[in-house]
Amino acid sequence: MLTLILIGLVGGFVTAISPCVLPVLPVVFLSGGVSSTPGEPGPARRSRPYAVMAGLVVSFSLITLFGTLVLGALPLPKDIIRWVGLAVLLLLGAAMMFPAVQDLLERPFARVGQRQVGARSGFLLGLALGAVYVPCAGPVLAAITVAGATQRIGAETVALAVAFAVGTAIPLLFFALAGRRIAERVRAFRKRQRRVRFVAGLTFVVLAFGLTFNLTDVLQRSVPDYTARVNKAIAGADLGDVLGTGGNGELGRCASLASTELADCGPAPEVSGIQQWLNTPDGAPVTKKSLAGKVVLVDFWAYSCINCHRAIEHVNAWHEKYASQGLVVLGVHSPEYAFEHEPRNVRAGAERLGIKYPIALDNEFTTWDDFGNNAWPTEYLIDAQGRVRHVAVGEGNYADRESLIRQLLADARPGAQLPPATDVPDDTPTVRLTPEIGLGAGRTYALANGSLSEGTHRFTYPSQLVPGQFALDGTWDVGRESLTSGRNAGIKLNFFARDVHLNVGGSGTVTATVDGKTTTHTVSGAPNIYRLVTGNEPREGVVTVTLSPGLSAYSFTFG
């Protein structure tokens, strides 16, 4: 337990000094030095930084532990907690800027002393910061969130969550205390309280709008992640095993190594609980007996995952090159979207990607859980004795992976001559791109003109669009996972990427205009990824997309 608490403290501390905390630092700094209540007594001002951090610790812990459980039981949007936090931040900022708003908010507490009001407002600010700060996640917070989502909350999970929240609060408290000290020492802060309060309130409002419209992504993307190495080390602490969410502990440890050498990760789990097999004779399952003495590559993928698309180019090449040498590739399709549960859709997606090797439809995530998997794509390399020798999470390093495949093939068939290695270009992005944008009511955070709720709605493009945002125009039928185009339906997207893809299905046409050039794409059948923008280097740009009526758009992805 003590080790777990130490990991939580370190993980929280590292998260609080990582680039993703930069947008909230001005608010934390000002929260310690500027009172939210005019005439607030000295003791209340001095305790305010601690009240803010106490609120942050409470909201951080409760949201990560119970947020998913509570929202899963209620008919509420999954991002409601974040929106409430942003609203509170905006309201507190307005109260500091305008005395009339301050009086209105404090009226219910007229019988409470100023010291109590000041403490409560500081605690409320901390609650709001905790709510909007939760998406700034590292490996520790990810482990806590999974435990909460799978209802595996025990003493270890609670201890880790509280330790993480306290670790996060420590460096932030330093900034808040520094702000208080400057406010007490600098004469301008003491003499111009009205102006200082206005600037502080404006800072709160700017942060709220910046987080709402993802403006903070520009700042975060421009700063290198100087904590990545520490987070990588923390990720190897096997937190999933300790919290009961890790599935196969040995495989998890191998995945965290990110090694370019073979290791012994333990016996390979069976591929089981499969709904249907594709690309096998008469749909027959691939049995453990048929794999005896073979080198096996198990690839977890989803057919509308753009990261999987890039990786599958290499997996296809390995299958074609080494199938005759004793390599068996098994694609385990674990769905991300509801439409990916449909076998006909997976079959069509596999055909478009040119996949010839067997595919197991793991709709119930049985094999996913047995392997302890947690990402698309992930590859497990198994030797001829049935032991996992390497785990590769995500894209990249394909030459190293192929070298390991060749080593195992040579070990399985000593003296056999292997063909030359494959030569497939590695298109893995090397800079931070616009993250995937879901387009359904339950999947998006990046809409610029309004919010999404299920039903038919009319939209009009806004006058401005910031990086990472999209806007809608015309009539749309909004569902949980997708948007279905109606009359004069259009999407405008501000992106930073080389390539822009739209996951869309139905029958009709999609036109995309960027830099004055328009391309038209014919859409037919199950949802598929269509490349709307192609470039040589990542860049900022705006693409305008027009969809004929009846098409269902699920997400934008980037390369």
GUKE-103113 format. One record per residue (C-alpha): z, x, y; residue in three letters; residue number from 1. Coordinates in steps of 0.2 Angstrom, whole numbers, plus 5000, padded with zeros to 4 digits. Layout:
BEGIN
Z / X / Y / ALA / NUM $
...
This chain:
BEGIN
5000 / 5000 / 5000 / MET / 1 $
5004 / 5014 / 5012 / LEU / 2 $
4987 / 5022 / 5009 / THR / 3 $
4979 / 5005 / 5013 / LEU / 4 $
4988 / 5003 / 5029 / ILE / 5 $
4983 / 5021 / 5034 / LEU / 6 $
4965 / 5017 / 5030 / ILE / 7 $
4966 / 5001 / 5041 / GLY / 8 $
4974 / 5010 / 5055 / LEU / 9 $
4961 / 5024 / 5055 / VAL / 10 $
4947 / 5012 / 5053 / GLY / 11 $
4953 / 5001 / 5067 / GLY / 12 $
4955 / 5016 / 5078 / PHE / 13 $
4938 / 5023 / 5074 / VAL / 14 $
4930 / 5006 / 5078 / THR / 15 $
4939 / 5005 / 5094 / ALA / 16 $
4931 / 5021 / 5100 / ILE / 17 $
4914 / 5018 / 5093 / SER / 18 $
4899 / 5014 / 5104 / PRO / 19 $
4900 / 4995 / 5101 / CYS / 20 $
4917 / 4995 / 5111 / VAL / 21 $
4909 / 5001 / 5127 / LEU / 22 $
4904 / 4984 / 5134 / PRO / 23 $
4922 / 4978 / 5133 / VAL / 24 $
4931 / 4993 / 5140 / LEU / 25 $
4929 / 4988 / 5158 / PRO / 26 $
4938 / 4971 / 5155 / VAL / 27 $
4952 / 4980 / 5145 / VAL / 28 $
4954 / 4993 / 5159 / PHE / 29 $
4955 / 4979 / 5173 / LEU / 30 $
4966 / 4968 / 5162 / SER / 31 $
4980 / 4981 / 5163 / GLY / 32 $
4979 / 4984 / 5181 / GLY / 33 $
4974 / 4967 / 5189 / VAL / 34 $
4986 / 4952 / 5187 / SER / 35 $
4978 / 4935 / 5183 / SER / 36 $
4991 / 4926 / 5194 / THR / 37 $
4993 / 4929 / 5213 / PRO / 38 $
5010 / 4935 / 5217 / GLY / 39 $
5014 / 4939 / 5199 / GLU / 40 $
5031 / 4948 / 5198 / PRO / 41 $
5032 / 4967 / 5194 / GLY / 42 $
5039 / 4965 / 5176 / PRO / 43 $
5026 / 4953 / 5171 / ALA / 44 $
5012 / 4965 / 5177 / ARG / 45 $
5020 / 4979 / 5168 / ARG / 46 $
5020 / 4969 / 5152 / SER / 47 $
5003 / 4962 / 5154 / ARG / 48 $
4993 / 4976 / 5144 / PRO / 49 $
5005 / 4973 / 5129 / TYR / 50 $
5002 / 4954 / 5130 / ALA / 51 $
4983 / 4957 / 5130 / VAL / 52 $
4984 / 4968 / 5115 / MET / 53 $
4996 / 4957 / 5106 / ALA / 54 $
4983 / 4943 / 5108 / GLY / 55 $
4969 / 4954 / 5102 / LEU / 56 $
4979 / 4959 / 5086 / VAL / 57 $
4983 / 4941 / 5082 / VAL / 58 $
4965 / 4934 / 5084 / SER / 59 $
4957 / 4949 / 5076 / PHE / 60 $
4969 / 4947 / 5060 / SER / 61 $
4967 / 4928 / 5059 / LEU / 62 $
4948 / 4927 / 5062 / ILE / 63 $
4944 / 4941 / 5049 / THR / 64 $
4956 / 4934 / 5036 / LEU / 65 $
4954 / 4915 / 5038 / PHE / 66 $
4939 / 4912 / 5049 / GLY / 67 $
4926 / 4910 / 5035 / THR / 68 $
4938 / 4899 / 5025 / LEU / 69 $
4942 / 4887 / 5039 / VAL / 70 $
4924 / 4886 / 5045 / LEU / 71 $
4918 / 4883 / 5027 / GLY / 72 $
4930 / 4868 / 5026 / ALA / 73 $
4924 / 4860 / 5043 / LEU / 74 $
4908 / 4854 / 5049 / PRO / 75 $
4907 / 4867 / 5063 / LEU / 76 $
4894 / 4880 / 5067 / PRO / 77 $
4898 / 4897 / 5059 / LYS / 78 $
4898 / 4905 / 5076 / ASP / 79 $
4910 / 4893 / 5085 / ILE / 80 $
4924 / 4905 / 5086 / ILE / 81 $
4914 / 4918 / 5095 / ARG / 82 $
4908 / 4904 / 5107 / TRP / 83 $
4925 / 4898 / 5111 / VAL / 84 $
4930 / 4916 / 5114 / GLY / 85 $
4916 / 4918 / 5126 / LEU / 86 $
4920 / 4902 / 5135 / ALA / 87 $
4938 / 4907 / 5137 / VAL / 88 $
4933 / 4924 / 5144 / LEU / 89 $
4921 / 4915 / 5156 / LEU / 90 $
4935 / 4903 / 5162 / LEU / 91 $
4948 / 4917 / 5165 / LEU / 92 $
4935 / 4926 / 5175 / GLY / 93 $
4931 / 4911 / 5186 / ALA / 94 $
4950 / 4908 / 5188 / ALA / 95 $
4952 / 4926 / 5195 / MET / 96 $
4937 / 4924 / 5207 / MET / 97 $
4941 / 4907 / 5214 / PHE / 98 $
4959 / 4901 / 5218 / PRO / 99 $
4955 / 4883 / 5216 / ALA / 100 $
4950 / 4886 / 5198 / VAL / 101 $
4966 / 4896 / 5195 / GLN / 102 $
4977 / 4882 / 5202 / ASP / 103 $
4968 / 4869 / 5191 / LEU / 104 $
4971 / 4880 / 5175 / LEU / 105 $
4990 / 4883 / 5180 / GLU / 106 $
4993 / 4865 / 5184 / ARG / 107 $
4999 / 4860 / 5166 / PRO / 108 $
5011 / 4875 / 5167 / PHE / 109 $
5019 / 4870 / 5184 / ALA / 110 $
5036 / 4870 / 5177 / ARG / 111 $
5034 / 4887 / 5169 / VAL / 112 $
5039 / 4903 / 5178 / GLY / 113 $
5026 / 4915 / 5185 / GLN / 114 $
5031 / 4928 / 5172 / ARG / 115 $
5028 / 4916 / 5158 / GLN / 116 $
5011 / 4911 / 5165 / VAL / 117 $
5006 / 4929 / 5167 / GLY / 118 $
5011 / 4933 / 5149 / ALA / 119 $
5002 / 4918 / 5142 / ARG / 120 $
4986 / 4922 / 5152 / SER / 121 $
4987 / 4940 / 5146 / GLY / 122 $
4989 / 4934 / 5128 / PHE / 123 $
4975 / 4921 / 5130 / LEU / 124 $
4964 / 4935 / 5136 / LEU / 125 $
4968 / 4945 / 5121 / GLY / 126 $
4964 / 4931 / 5110 / LEU / 127 $
4947 / 4929 / 5118 / ALA / 128 $
4943 / 4948 / 5117 / LEU / 129 $
4948 / 4948 / 5098 / GLY / 130 $
4935 / 4933 / 5095 / ALA / 131 $
4921 / 4941 / 5104 / VAL / 132 $
4925 / 4959 / 5098 / TYR / 133 $
4925 / 4954 / 5079 / VAL / 134 $
4906 / 4957 / 5076 / PRO / 135 $
4910 / 4976 / 5080 / CYS / 136 $
4913 / 4979 / 5062 / ALA / 137 $
4915 / 4995 / 5051 / GLY / 138 $
4917 / 4997 / 5032 / PRO / 139 $
4936 / 4992 / 5033 / VAL / 140 $
4932 / 4975 / 5042 / LEU / 141 $
4918 / 4972 / 5031 / ALA / 142 $
4930 / 4973 / 5016 / ALA / 143 $
4942 / 4962 / 5024 / ILE / 144 $
4929 / 4949 / 5028 / THR / 145 $
4922 / 4948 / 5010 / VAL / 146 $
4940 / 4946 / 5004 / ALA / 147 $
4942 / 4931 / 5016 / GLY / 148 $
4926 / 4923 / 5012 / ALA / 149 $
4929 / 4924 / 4993 / THR / 150 $
4947 / 4917 / 4995 / GLN / 151 $
4954 / 4933 / 4988 / ARG / 152 $
4968 / 4936 / 5001 / ILE / 153 $
4983 / 4944 / 4994 / GLY / 154 $
4996 / 4956 / 5002 / ALA / 155 $
4985 / 4971 / 5002 / GLU / 156 $
4971 / 4961 / 5012 / THR / 157 $
4984 / 4955 / 5024 / VAL / 158 $
4991 / 4973 / 5026 / ALA / 159 $
4974 / 4980 / 5028 / LEU / 160 $
4969 / 4967 / 5041 / ALA / 161 $
4984 / 4969 / 5052 / VAL / 162 $
4984 / 4988 / 5051 / ALA / 163 $
4965 / 4987 / 5056 / PHE / 164 $
4969 / 4976 / 5071 / ALA / 165 $
4984 / 4987 / 5076 / VAL / 166 $
4973 / 5003 / 5074 / GLY / 167 $
4960 / 4994 / 5085 / THR / 168 $
4973 / 4990 / 5099 / ALA / 169 $
4980 / 5007 / 5100 / ILE / 170 $
4966 / 5016 / 5110 / PRO / 171 $
4962 / 4999 / 5119 / LEU / 172 $
4980 / 4999 / 5125 / LEU / 173 $
4978 / 5016 / 5132 / PHE / 174 $
4964 / 5010 / 5143 / PHE / 175 $
4974 / 4995 / 5148 / ALA / 176 $
4989 / 5006 / 5153 / LEU / 177 $
4978 / 5018 / 5162 / ALA / 178 $
4971 / 5003 / 5172 / GLY / 179 $
4989 / 4998 / 5176 / ARG / 180 $
4994 / 5015 / 5181 / ARG / 181 $
4980 / 5017 / 5193 / ILE / 182 $
4983 / 5000 / 5201 / ALA / 183 $
5001 / 5005 / 5204 / GLU / 184 $
4997 / 5022 / 5211 / ARG / 185 $
4980 / 5019 / 5221 / VAL / 186 $
4984 / 5011 / 5238 / ARG / 187 $
4967 / 5001 / 5239 / ALA / 188 $
4972 / 4991 / 5223 / PHE / 189 $
4989 / 4986 / 5231 / ARG / 190 $
4982 / 4982 / 5249 / LYS / 191 $
4966 / 4973 / 5243 / ARG / 192 $
4972 / 4962 / 5229 / GLN / 193 $
4961 / 4947 / 5233 / ARG / 194 $
4945 / 4958 / 5232 / ARG / 195 $
4951 / 4967 / 5217 / VAL / 196 $
4955 / 4951 / 5208 / ARG / 197 $
4937 / 4945 / 5212 / PHE / 198 $
4929 / 4960 / 5206 / VAL / 199 $
4939 / 4959 / 5190 / ALA / 200 $
4935 / 4941 / 5187 / GLY / 201 $
4917 / 4945 / 5190 / LEU / 202 $
4918 / 4959 / 5177 / THR / 203 $
4925 / 4946 / 5165 / PHE / 204 $
4910 / 4934 / 5169 / VAL / 205 $
4897 / 4948 / 5167 / VAL / 206 $
4904 / 4953 / 5150 / LEU / 207 $
4904 / 4935 / 5144 / ALA / 208 $
4886 / 4933 / 5149 / PHE / 209 $
4881 / 4950 / 5142 / GLY / 210 $
4888 / 4946 / 5125 / LEU / 211 $
4880 / 4928 / 5126 / THR / 212 $
4863 / 4935 / 5129 / PHE / 213 $
4865 / 4951 / 5119 / ASN / 214 $
4863 / 4962 / 5134 / LEU / 215 $
4876 / 4974 / 5127 / THR / 216 $
4864 / 4979 / 5113 / ASP / 217 $
4854 / 4989 / 5126 / VAL / 218 $
4869 / 4999 / 5130 / LEU / 219 $
4874 / 5001 / 5112 / GLN / 220 $
4857 / 5006 / 5106 / ARG / 221 $
4856 / 5020 / 5120 / SER / 222 $
4872 / 5029 / 5114 / VAL / 223 $
4872 / 5038 / 5097 / PRO / 224 $
4884 / 5032 / 5084 / ASP / 225 $
4896 / 5047 / 5085 / TYR / 226 $
4908 / 5038 / 5073 / THR / 227 $
4895 / 5036 / 5059 / ALA / 228 $
4901 / 5051 / 5049 / ARG / 229 $
4919 / 5045 / 5049 / VAL / 230 $
4914 / 5027 / 5044 / ASN / 231 $
4904 / 5034 / 5030 / LYS / 232 $
4920 / 5043 / 5023 / ALA / 233 $
4930 / 5028 / 5025 / ILE / 234 $
4917 / 5018 / 5015 / ALA / 235 $
4921 / 5029 / 5000 / GLY / 236 $
4939 / 5023 / 4999 / ALA / 237 $
4934 / 5009 / 4986 / ASP / 238 $
4942 / 4996 / 4997 / LEU / 239 $
4933 / 4982 / 4987 / GLY / 240 $
4941 / 4987 / 4971 / ASP / 241 $
4959 / 4987 / 4979 / VAL / 242 $
4956 / 4970 / 4987 / LEU / 243 $
4948 / 4963 / 4971 / GLY / 244 $
4930 / 4961 / 4979 / THR / 245 $
4922 / 4977 / 4973 / GLY / 246 $
4914 / 4971 / 4957 / GLY / 247 $
4910 / 4987 / 4947 / ASN / 248 $
4921 / 5001 / 4955 / GLY / 249 $
4912 / 5016 / 4947 / GLU / 250 $
4895 / 5010 / 4954 / LEU / 251 $
4903 / 5007 / 4971 / GLY / 252 $
4910 / 5025 / 4972 / ARG / 253 $
4892 / 5031 / 4967 / CYS / 254 $
4885 / 5020 / 4981 / ALA / 255 $
4896 / 5028 / 4994 / SER / 256 $
4892 / 5046 / 4989 / LEU / 257 $
4874 / 5045 / 4996 / ALA / 258 $
4871 / 5060 / 4985 / SER / 259 $
4854 / 5068 / 4981 / THR / 260 $
4860 / 5073 / 4964 / GLU / 261 $
4863 / 5064 / 4948 / LEU / 262 $
4881 / 5058 / 4944 / ALA / 263 $
4889 / 5049 / 4930 / ASP / 264 $
4893 / 5032 / 4937 / CYS / 265 $
4898 / 5024 / 4921 / GLY / 266 $
4889 / 5012 / 4909 / PRO / 267 $
4876 / 5000 / 4916 / ALA / 268 $
4881 / 4982 / 4916 / PRO / 269 $
4869 / 4970 / 4908 / GLU / 270 $
4856 / 4960 / 4917 / VAL / 271 $
4863 / 4942 / 4913 / SER / 272 $
4865 / 4925 / 4920 / GLY / 273 $
4846 / 4924 / 4924 / ILE / 274 $
4838 / 4908 / 4928 / GLN / 275 $
4820 / 4914 / 4924 / GLN / 276 $
4810 / 4929 / 4921 / TRP / 277 $
4794 / 4933 / 4929 / LEU / 278 $
4780 / 4946 / 4924 / ASN / 279 $
4786 / 4946 / 4906 / THR / 280 $
4776 / 4939 / 4890 / PRO / 281 $
4779 / 4920 / 4890 / ASP / 282 $
4794 / 4923 / 4902 / GLY / 283 $
4804 / 4931 / 4888 / ALA / 284 $
4820 / 4940 / 4894 / PRO / 285 $
4821 / 4959 / 4895 / VAL / 286 $
4834 / 4963 / 4882 / THR / 287 $
4846 / 4977 / 4881 / LYS / 288 $
4839 / 4982 / 4864 / LYS / 289 $
4821 / 4984 / 4872 / SER / 290 $
4828 / 4996 / 4885 / LEU / 291 $
4836 / 5008 / 4873 / ALA / 292 $
4830 / 5026 / 4875 / GLY / 293 $
4822 / 5021 / 4892 / LYS / 294 $
4825 / 5027 / 4909 / VAL / 295 $
4828 / 5011 / 4919 / VAL / 296 $
4827 / 5007 / 4938 / LEU / 297 $
4836 / 4991 / 4943 / VAL / 298 $
4830 / 4986 / 4961 / ASP / 299 $
4840 / 4972 / 4970 / PHE / 300 $
4828 / 4963 / 4982 / TRP / 301 $
4823 / 4947 / 4991 / ALA / 302 $
4805 / 4943 / 4994 / TYR / 303 $
4807 / 4939 / 5012 / SER / 304 $
4818 / 4954 / 5016 / CYS / 305 $
4807 / 4966 / 5027 / ILE / 306 $
4818 / 4981 / 5022 / ASN / 307 $
4814 / 4977 / 5003 / CYS / 308 $
4795 / 4976 / 5008 / HIS / 309 $
4795 / 4994 / 5013 / ARG / 310 $
4805 / 5000 / 4999 / ALA / 311 $
4795 / 4990 / 4986 / ILE / 312 $
4779 / 5000 / 4991 / GLU / 313 $
4788 / 5015 / 4983 / HIS / 314 $
4795 / 5006 / 4968 / VAL / 315 $
4778 / 4999 / 4964 / ASN / 316 $
4771 / 5017 / 4965 / ALA / 317 $
4785 / 5023 / 4953 / TRP / 318 $
4781 / 5009 / 4941 / HIS / 319 $
4763 / 5013 / 4941 / GLU / 320 $
4765 / 5032 / 4939 / LYS / 321 $
4779 / 5033 / 4926 / TYR / 322 $
4779 / 5017 / 4916 / ALA / 323 $
4769 / 5027 / 4903 / SER / 324 $
4782 / 5041 / 4903 / GLN / 325 $
4796 / 5029 / 4898 / GLY / 326 $
4802 / 5022 / 4915 / LEU / 327 $
4806 / 5003 / 4915 / VAL / 328 $
4808 / 4995 / 4932 / VAL / 329 $
4818 / 4978 / 4933 / LEU / 330 $
4817 / 4969 / 4950 / GLY / 331 $
4833 / 4958 / 4951 / VAL / 332 $
4829 / 4944 / 4964 / HIS / 333 $
4845 / 4938 / 4972 / SER / 334 $
4841 / 4925 / 4986 / PRO / 335 $
4846 / 4926 / 5004 / GLU / 336 $
4838 / 4910 / 5010 / TYR / 337 $
4838 / 4893 / 5001 / ALA / 338 $
4819 / 4893 / 4999 / PHE / 339 $
4821 / 4910 / 4989 / GLU / 340 $
4829 / 4900 / 4975 / HIS / 341 $
4812 / 4892 / 4970 / GLU / 342 $
4804 / 4902 / 4956 / PRO / 343 $
4786 / 4897 / 4963 / ARG / 344 $
4790 / 4905 / 4980 / ASN / 345 $
4797 / 4921 / 4972 / VAL / 346 $
4782 / 4922 / 4961 / ARG / 347 $
4770 / 4920 / 4976 / ALA / 348 $
4780 / 4933 / 4986 / GLY / 349 $
4779 / 4945 / 4971 / ALA / 350 $
4761 / 4943 / 4970 / GLU / 351 $
4758 / 4947 / 4988 / ARG / 352 $
4768 / 4962 / 4986 / LEU / 353 $
4759 / 4968 / 4971 / GLY / 354 $
4774 / 4968 / 4960 / ILE / 355 $
4769 / 4970 / 4941 / LYS / 356 $
4786 / 4975 / 4933 / TYR / 357 $
4798 / 4962 / 4926 / PRO / 358 $
4808 / 4951 / 4939 / ILE / 359 $
4824 / 4943 / 4935 / ALA / 360 $
4829 / 4927 / 4946 / LEU / 361 $
4847 / 4930 / 4949 / ASP / 362 $
4850 / 4913 / 4958 / ASN / 363 $
4869 / 4912 / 4954 / GLU / 364 $
4872 / 4931 / 4959 / PHE / 365 $
4879 / 4934 / 4941 / THR / 366 $
4870 / 4951 / 4939 / THR / 367 $
4873 / 4955 / 4958 / TRP / 368 $
4892 / 4953 / 4955 / ASP / 369 $
4892 / 4962 / 4938 / ASP / 370 $
4884 / 4977 / 4947 / PHE / 371 $
4896 / 4975 / 4962 / GLY / 372 $
4881 / 4974 / 4974 / ASN / 373 $
4882 / 4970 / 4992 / ASN / 374 $
4865 / 4974 / 5000 / ALA / 375 $
4846 / 4972 / 4999 / TRP / 376 $
4838 / 4983 / 4994 / PRO / 377 $
4849 / 4993 / 4982 / THR / 378 $
4843 / 5003 / 4967 / GLU / 379 $
4852 / 5008 / 4952 / TYR / 380 $
4845 / 5022 / 4941 / LEU / 381 $
4850 / 5022 / 4923 / ILE / 382 $
4847 / 5036 / 4910 / ASP / 383 $
4841 / 5034 / 4892 / ALA / 384 $
4859 / 5033 / 4886 / GLN / 385 $
4862 / 5018 / 4897 / GLY / 386 $
4873 / 5026 / 4910 / ARG / 387 $
4870 / 5023 / 4929 / VAL / 388 $
4867 / 5040 / 4936 / ARG / 389 $
4863 / 5036 / 4954 / HIS / 390 $
4864 / 5022 / 4967 / VAL / 391 $
4853 / 5021 / 4982 / ALA / 392 $
4858 / 5008 / 4996 / VAL / 393 $
4845 / 5004 / 5009 / GLY / 394 $
4829 / 5012 / 5014 / GLU / 395 $
4823 / 5030 / 5015 / GLY / 396 $
4825 / 5046 / 5005 / ASN / 397 $
4812 / 5041 / 4993 / TYR / 398 $
4806 / 5059 / 4988 / ALA / 399 $
4824 / 5063 / 4983 / ASP / 400 $
4825 / 5047 / 4973 / ARG / 401 $
4809 / 5051 / 4964 / GLU / 402 $
4815 / 5068 / 4960 / SER / 403 $
4830 / 5060 / 4951 / LEU / 404 $
4818 / 5049 / 4941 / ILE / 405 $
4808 / 5064 / 4936 / ARG / 406 $
4824 / 5073 / 4930 / GLN / 407 $
4830 / 5059 / 4919 / LEU / 408 $
4812 / 5056 / 4912 / LEU / 409 $
4811 / 5075 / 4908 / ALA / 410 $
4829 / 5074 / 4900 / ASP / 411 $
4824 / 5059 / 4889 / ALA / 412 $
4807 / 5067 / 4883 / ARG / 413 $
4810 / 5086 / 4883 / PRO / 414 $
4793 / 5095 / 4884 / GLY / 415 $
4783 / 5080 / 4890 / ALA / 416 $
4771 / 5083 / 4905 / GLN / 417 $
4775 / 5072 / 4920 / LEU / 418 $
4760 / 5068 / 4932 / PRO / 419 $
4761 / 5074 / 4950 / PRO / 420 $
4774 / 5065 / 4961 / ALA / 421 $
4768 / 5050 / 4971 / THR / 422 $
4763 / 5051 / 4989 / ASP / 423 $
4768 / 5035 / 4998 / VAL / 424 $
4772 / 5037 / 5017 / PRO / 425 $
4790 / 5033 / 5021 / ASP / 426 $
4790 / 5020 / 5035 / ASP / 427 $
4809 / 5019 / 5036 / THR / 428 $
4813 / 5016 / 5055 / PRO / 429 $
4822 / 5031 / 5062 / THR / 430 $
4829 / 5023 / 5078 / VAL / 431 $
4839 / 5007 / 5081 / ARG / 432 $
4828 / 4992 / 5082 / LEU / 433 $
4831 / 4974 / 5087 / THR / 434 $
4841 / 4967 / 5073 / PRO / 435 $
4834 / 4953 / 5062 / GLU / 436 $
4835 / 4936 / 5071 / ILE / 437 $
4838 / 4920 / 5061 / GLY / 438 $
4830 / 4905 / 5068 / LEU / 439 $
4840 / 4890 / 5060 / GLY / 440 $
4854 / 4881 / 5068 / ALA / 441 $
4866 / 4890 / 5057 / GLY / 442 $
4858 / 4908 / 5058 / ARG / 443 $
4854 / 4912 / 5076 / THR / 444 $
4864 / 4920 / 5090 / TYR / 445 $
4849 / 4926 / 5101 / ALA / 446 $
4842 / 4910 / 5109 / LEU / 447 $
4840 / 4912 / 5127 / ALA / 448 $
4837 / 4893 / 5133 / ASN / 449 $
4851 / 4883 / 5126 / GLY / 450 $
4860 / 4881 / 5109 / SER / 451 $
4853 / 4875 / 5092 / LEU / 452 $
4859 / 4860 / 5084 / SER / 453 $
4851 / 4850 / 5070 / GLU / 454 $
4838 / 4837 / 5075 / GLY / 455 $
4823 / 4836 / 5085 / THR / 456 $
4824 / 4844 / 5102 / HIS / 457 $
4812 / 4848 / 5117 / ARG / 458 $
4813 / 4865 / 5125 / PHE / 459 $
4806 / 4874 / 5140 / THR / 460 $
4804 / 4893 / 5142 / TYR / 461 $
4816 / 4901 / 5154 / PRO / 462 $
4811 / 4911 / 5169 / SER / 463 $
4818 / 4927 / 5161 / GLN / 464 $
4821 / 4935 / 5144 / LEU / 465 $
4832 / 4950 / 5140 / VAL / 466 $
4829 / 4962 / 5126 / PRO / 467 $
4834 / 4955 / 5109 / GLY / 468 $
4832 / 4937 / 5114 / GLN / 469 $
4820 / 4923 / 5110 / PHE / 470 $
4816 / 4907 / 5119 / ALA / 471 $
4808 / 4891 / 5113 / LEU / 472 $
4795 / 4880 / 5121 / ASP / 473 $
4789 / 4862 / 5116 / GLY / 474 $
4796 / 4851 / 5102 / THR / 475 $
4805 / 4858 / 5087 / TRP / 476 $
4814 / 4850 / 5072 / ASP / 477 $
4829 / 4861 / 5070 / VAL / 478 $
4836 / 4864 / 5053 / GLY / 479 $
4851 / 4874 / 5046 / ARG / 480 $
4839 / 4889 / 5041 / GLU / 481 $
4823 / 4886 / 5050 / SER / 482 $
4814 / 4878 / 5065 / LEU / 483 $
4799 / 4867 / 5061 / THR / 484 $
4786 / 4866 / 5075 / SER / 485 $
4781 / 4850 / 5083 / GLY / 486 $
4770 / 4847 / 5099 / ARG / 487 $
4766 / 4862 / 5109 / ASN / 488 $
4778 / 4873 / 5100 / ALA / 489 $
4780 / 4891 / 5105 / GLY / 490 $
4792 / 4905 / 5104 / ILE / 491 $
4794 / 4920 / 5116 / LYS / 492 $
4802 / 4935 / 5110 / LEU / 493 $
4808 / 4951 / 5119 / ASN / 494 $
4809 / 4965 / 5106 / PHE / 495 $
4812 / 4984 / 5103 / PHE / 496 $
4802 / 4989 / 5088 / ALA / 497 $
4785 / 4996 / 5081 / ARG / 498 $
4781 / 4980 / 5071 / ASP / 499 $
4786 / 4962 / 5073 / VAL / 500 $
4786 / 4950 / 5058 / HIS / 501 $
4788 / 4932 / 5057 / LEU / 502 $
4795 / 4923 / 5041 / ASN / 503 $
4785 / 4907 / 5041 / VAL / 504 $
4779 / 4894 / 5029 / GLY / 505 $
4768 / 4878 / 5028 / GLY / 506 $
4750 / 4875 / 5032 / SER / 507 $
4743 / 4879 / 5049 / GLY / 508 $
4740 / 4894 / 5061 / THR / 509 $
4751 / 4906 / 5071 / VAL / 510 $
4744 / 4915 / 5086 / THR / 511 $
4753 / 4930 / 5094 / ALA / 512 $
4750 / 4937 / 5111 / THR / 513 $
4756 / 4954 / 5116 / VAL / 514 $
4750 / 4965 / 5130 / ASP / 515 $
4736 / 4953 / 5134 / GLY / 516 $
4729 / 4953 / 5116 / LYS / 517 $
4729 / 4938 / 5104 / THR / 518 $
4729 / 4938 / 5085 / THR / 519 $
4728 / 4923 / 5074 / THR / 520 $
4736 / 4921 / 5057 / HIS / 521 $
4732 / 4907 / 5044 / THR / 522 $
4748 / 4901 / 5036 / VAL / 523 $
4747 / 4893 / 5019 / SER / 524 $
4760 / 4889 / 5006 / GLY / 525 $
4778 / 4895 / 5003 / ALA / 526 $
4787 / 4905 / 5017 / PRO / 527 $
4780 / 4923 / 5019 / ASN / 528 $
4782 / 4937 / 5031 / ILE / 529 $
4767 / 4939 / 5043 / TYR / 530 $
4765 / 4954 / 5054 / ARG / 531 $
4762 / 4948 / 5072 / LEU / 532 $
4764 / 4965 / 5081 / VAL / 533 $
4758 / 4982 / 5075 / THR / 534 $
4761 / 4999 / 5084 / GLY / 535 $
4763 / 5017 / 5081 / ASN / 536 $
4780 / 5020 / 5089 / GLU / 537 $
4795 / 5008 / 5093 / PRO / 538 $
4794 / 5001 / 5110 / ARG / 539 $
4800 / 4987 / 5121 / GLU / 540 $
4789 / 4972 / 5123 / GLY / 541 $
4787 / 4953 / 5124 / VAL / 542 $
4777 / 4943 / 5111 / VAL / 543 $
4772 / 4925 / 5114 / THR / 544 $
4770 / 4915 / 5097 / VAL / 545 $
4761 / 4898 / 5096 / THR / 546 $
4763 / 4888 / 5080 / LEU / 547 $
4753 / 4873 / 5075 / SER / 548 $
4763 / 4857 / 5070 / PRO / 549 $
4772 / 4857 / 5054 / GLY / 550 $
4775 / 4876 / 5051 / LEU / 551 $
4793 / 4881 / 5047 / SER / 552 $
4799 / 4898 / 5054 / ALA / 553 $
4814 / 4906 / 5047 / TYR / 554 $
4817 / 4923 / 5055 / SER / 555 $
4810 / 4938 / 5065 / PHE / 556 $
4811 / 4955 / 5057 / THR / 557 $
4807 / 4972 / 5063 / PHE / 558 $
4800 / 4988 / 5058 / GLY / 559 $
